[in-house]
Amino acid sequence: MLADRVRRVKPSPTLAMDAKAKEMKARGEDVVNFGVGEPDFDTPENIKEAAVKALRDGFTKYTPVGGILPLKDAIIEKFRADNGLEYSREEIIVSCGAKHSLYNIAQALFGPGDEVIIPSPYWVSYPAQVLLNDATPVFVKTFEDDSFMLRPEALEGAITDKTKALILNSPSNPTGLTYERKAIEAIAEVALRHGIYVISDEIYEKLLYDDAEHVSIASLGKEMKDKTVVVNGLSKSHAMTGWRIGYVGGPADVVKAMTKVQSQSTSNPTSIAQAAAVEALTGPQDFLQTMLTEFDKRRKYLVGELNSMPSLSCVMPNGAFYAFPNTSGVYGGKVRSSSELALYLLDEAKVALVPGDAFGDDDFIRISYATSIEDIKKAVERINQALGKIS
Ligand SMILES: *Cc1c(COP(=O)(O)O)cnc(C)c1O
């Protein structure tokens, strides 16, 4: 018999949808994959070269568990330059992707009886990781007409004497929205007053549009920094999803506990991926602007088209590479939920996307625009036609 914890969670629905779309494509079907959670750009050449060089130089052995010193130092410099945060090497740990960083945090901090507050809609792995560590996720609903912001009153209302932490994600997957400084400050005030940790997932920090600004909650003062575990990584900013490099800056005792957990599970992240990560953080950064310019074009086009469809509405996202349209106007006849809609669109329009219920809100679907503008145009046309048939 399998362990009880396995029954509490499902496989990642976003990865499942992505796999299904790739499978249909492999069978020769003309599927547009709107389900992907990764940039469609290739990893920049200079980063690949650094990995090749590391391989040739025989940098192929175990490294220190929490990451090689040049990488820790590059991360320290990144936090200083981008976020105004000062960390020492004892406050940094590199893991096998930001998802692994988050899992290590859950192992280090959560246990039976602990409650962890998760604003919904949320990234799929937050509740699963809380459950896998015997703690209880507590969801706080956020609303489309409030740009999906967690408000301080709502946070306060969810806090009990069992609350251990809040998981914050800005810019957000799935909504594509970014918290403003004032909203972050209000959350910090409540978190500090109640002495709870904030786990701040900042993986989309660099993917901002219009005049959006990224504010790390840890940067709001020493007190808040001491209670914040900042999660970041290279998957989204440097198109390095397959390399598996994520990292954390946080209180030394939490990082030490995470390092202990990692030393007994994966050991170090891959040696040559770490060498590539040093280049990613310290080498030229012009790749980012190229990617952003393209994402921005697609974002405006896609959201404009979605809002022109009579049964849909979509808040203009200002971060990440997702649009999160409200699809509840479509529900009624043939299609009554986000999963039914996703299945219908896959069958009828050959467009793969992820239903909102995977993110805790059935009134929406998530569309990733990390795919070519030609594909977006094709998919938008097909979605429009398919929706026309059921409304
Ligand atoms: C992609 C993603 C991650 C994890 O990325 P890794 O590839 O594991 O580094 C973490 N959080 C959010 C919100 C993401 O979308």
Ligand as a Chemical Component Dictionary entry (heavy atoms), coordinates in Angstrom:
data_LIG
# 
_chem_comp.id                   LIG 
_chem_comp.type                 NON-POLYMER 
_chem_comp.pdbx_formal_charge   0 
_chem_comp.three_letter_code    LIG 
# 
loop_
_chem_comp_atom.comp_id 
_chem_comp_atom.atom_id 
_chem_comp_atom.alt_atom_id 
_chem_comp_atom.type_symbol 
_chem_comp_atom.charge 
_chem_comp_atom.model_Cartn_x 
_chem_comp_atom.model_Cartn_y 
_chem_comp_atom.model_Cartn_z 
_chem_comp_atom.pdbx_ordinal 
LIG C1 C1 C 0 7.758  28.028 -13.469 1  
LIG C2 C2 C 0 7.421  28.379 -12.042 2  
LIG C3 C3 C 0 8.219  27.951 -10.962 3  
LIG C4 C4 C 0 9.304  26.926 -11.037 4  
LIG O1 O1 O 0 10.252 27.031 -11.959 5  
LIG P1 P1 P 0 11.501 26.045 -11.996 6  
LIG O2 O2 O 0 11.580 25.610 -13.406 7  
LIG O3 O3 O 0 11.281 24.916 -11.055 8  
LIG O4 O4 O 0 12.660 26.881 -11.577 9  
LIG C5 C5 C 0 7.921  28.411 -9.694  10 
LIG N1 N1 N 0 6.879  29.221 -9.482  11 
LIG C6 C6 C 0 6.090  29.621 -10.475 12 
LIG C7 C7 C 0 4.969  30.520 -10.153 13 
LIG C8 C8 C 0 6.318  29.206 -11.793 14 
LIG O5 O5 O 0 5.483  29.570 -12.767 15 
# 
loop_
_chem_comp_bond.comp_id 
_chem_comp_bond.atom_id_1 
_chem_comp_bond.atom_id_2 
_chem_comp_bond.value_order 
_chem_comp_bond.pdbx_ordinal 
LIG C1 C2 SING 1  
LIG C2 C3 SING 2  
LIG C2 C8 DOUB 3  
LIG C3 C4 SING 4  
LIG C3 C5 DOUB 5  
LIG C4 O1 SING 6  
LIG O1 P1 SING 7  
LIG P1 O2 DOUB 8  
LIG P1 O3 SING 9  
LIG P1 O4 SING 10 
LIG C5 N1 SING 11 
LIG N1 C6 DOUB 12 
LIG C6 C7 SING 13 
LIG C6 C8 SING 14 
LIG C8 O5 SING 15 
# 
